Amino acid sequence: MDLTSGLTLAAFTIPRDLSYASLARLSPEMGLYATMIAAFIYILTRISRQLSVGPTSSLSILMAVGPSSLALSPYQYSTVATFTGLLVGLITIAAYLFRFGFPSKLISSTVLTGFTAGAAVYIASSQMATLLGISGGGGGFTERILSLISHIHQTNLASLALGLVAIVILILVRRKYPRIPWALVVVVDSILFMSFTGLKERGIVVVGYVPSGLPPVGIPIIPSSGLTNLFALADG
């Protein structure tokens, strides 16, 4: 039973967390680390049998936008993301202990629907450049759309075809065979396909090397100039 649960969790979370790390502008392994730690804490607390723990698309978007005003190296950015996650956890625990969760009940379903729709549009616009295999995809929503329009003639047809096949599998095939973890199937098949073909030479961008093992443990060093922004992000 435990083995089945572990395999089910892995099939569900690995593809999801790889994409969430990309949304947050972090390296792929950071998404896997986040789920591993969340799952371990869930084992200790066992809050709910139906609760899915780990990163979410909305949190990934906020993480991508929050520290963007700080001039950080990739390592510093990972450190800031980790520190922000710890702040969110501490604030959540404090809100639980002092019963500060009631304001969430005042948010109407219309606001939540608008937020979800906005997040979906943001995610779609941020991934269009990757799907088309062209440069761009950074900045705000308007900047991304204008960049896509100006570079649309540089579309990599191989990248577009591979992406469309994956989308068809995830949307159409999954409806007919819903019990199969198609997201994981797409990830594994894509890895095998890129490994045994020469499509990488056609300009298709791949994730590359993903470090094995656990992340290094240490005290995060945060720039003092960005602490206010990080506390505001964690509190939001």
N, C-alpha and C positions, 0 to 999 in steps of 0.2 A: 504493500500500500504506500509506504514512504517513497519507494523507488518510482512508482507511478506518479505520485504527486510531484516529485522532483523533476521528472522528465516533462511533465505537463507544464510546470512553472518555467522550465528552461525553454521549451518550445514557444511559449507565449511571450516571454520577456526578452530573450536575446535579440531577435530582430527589432523589437520595439525600442529597446534601450540603445541600440546602435544608432537608430535614427534620432532619438531624443538627444543623444550626445552631439550629433551633428547640428541639430537645431540650436543647442546651447553654445555652439562654436567651441566645443571641447573635443578632445581626442576620443576615439571609439571606446577605449577601455574604461573611460570615466563613467560611461553609462552602465557598464557591467558592474563596476565597483559599487555604484550607487544602489543597484538592485540587490547585490550580495549583502551589503550592510543593512539595507532595509529589511530583507528577508530574515537576517539573523536577529534583528531587534524584534521583528514580528514573532519569531519563535519564542522569545522571552516573555512577550506581553500577551500574545494571543487575543487581540482585541476583538476580532470578528473573523468568522470562517469565510465570509463572502467578500471581505475587503481585499482589494488589490493594492499592494504597497509598492513604492518605488517612484521613479520620476514620472512626470506627466508632460504632455505637450505644452500646456499653459505655463508650467514652471520653467520649462526649457526656454520658452520665448522670453519670459521675464529675465532669466539668467543671461540670455544673449543681449538684451537691451540694457540691463542694469549697469554692469561695469564697463560698458562701451565708451564712456566718457573718460576712463582712466587709460593712460598710456602704459600698457602692461606687455611683458613678454609672454610667450605661451605658457611657460612654467608659472609665472606670477598669476596669469589668468586662471589656471587650474587651482592654484592656492586660494585665490579669491573666491572661486566657485565653491570650494570645499568649506571655507570659512563661512560663507553665506548659508550653506546648507546646515551647518552647525547652529548658526543663529536662528534659522527658521525652526529647528528642532527645539531649541531652548524656549523660544517665544511660544511655540505650540504647547509645550509642557506647562509653562506658566499660565497660559490661557485656560488650559484644562483645570489646573489646580484652583484658579480663582474664578472659574465659571464665566469666562469672557467670550464664550462662543455664541451668545445670544444675538449679537449684531448680524451674523450670517443669516438668521431667520428673517431679517427685515429686507433682504434682497429679493426682489420679485423675480418670477420666472422669465419675464420679458428681458430683464437685464442680463440674466444668465444666458439666455438664448442669443442675445446680441453679442455677448462676450465670446461664446462658443463659435458663432459665425465669423466674427472678426479674427479669432485665432485660426480658423480654417483657411480664411483668405490669406492671412499672413504666412502660414506654413506653405500653402500652394505657391505663392509668389516667390518665396525664398528657395523653393526647390526647382523652379522652372528652368533656371540657368543650368543646373546639374542635369536635368532631364534632356535638355537640348544640347548639352555638351559645349556650352559657350562660356565666355568670361562674364563676370558680373555677378549679380545676386546679392551684393552687399548694400548697406545703407538702408534708408527708409523705403516704405512701400512704393511711393511715387518714383523714387530714384531707381528702384529695381525694375519697375515696369518700363520706364524710359530706356534703361540700359538694355533690356530684352528686345525692345523694338529696334534699337539702333544696331544690335548685334545679331538680329534674327537671321541674316544672310550667312552667318558663320555656323549655322546649325550642323552638328555632327550627326549624320544620318544613322551611323551605327549605334551611337549612344541613344538616340531617340527611339530606334527600333527595339533595342534591348529594354529600355524603360517602358515602352508601350506593352511589350509582351508581359512584363512583370505586373503592370497595372491590370491587364486583362485577366491574368491568373488570380490576382488578389480579389478582384471584384466579381468576375463572372464564374470562374471555375469554383471558387469557394462557396458560392450559392448552391451548387449542385452537390458538392462533397464538403459539407461544413465541419465534419469531425476531423479533417486532416489539417495540421498546422501549416497552412500554405505560406505564411510569411517566412517561416523557417525554411520551408522547401525552396522558396525563391532565393533566399540568402545562400543556402548551400549550393544550389544548382548554379547560381551566378558565379560563385567562387570556382567551382569546377569548370564551368564554361570558359571563364577568363583564363584559367590556368592551362587549359589544353588547346586554346585557340590563339591566334595572333591579333585579337581585337584590341589588345592594349596598345599595340603599335598604331592603331587607327585613331588614337586620341581619347579613348575611353578612360576616364579618371577612376582609379580604384582606391580603396581605403589604404592599402599597403600593409606594412608590418604592424601587428597589434602585440604589444608586450605581454608576456606570460607572467604568472605569479601575482602576488599581492602588491598593492601600492606601498611606497615607503611611508613610514610613520614618523611624524615630526610635528613641531609647533609651527603653524602657518605664520608667515611674516607678511603683514598687511601694510600697504602704504598709509600713513596717517592721514593723508589728504583725501583718501577714499572711504574712510570709516563712516562718515555721515551718510553717504550714498548707499553703502552696504546695509546699514541699520534700517534705512528707509525701505530698501528693497526687501529685506527679510521681514519687516513689519507689515509690508503690503501683501 
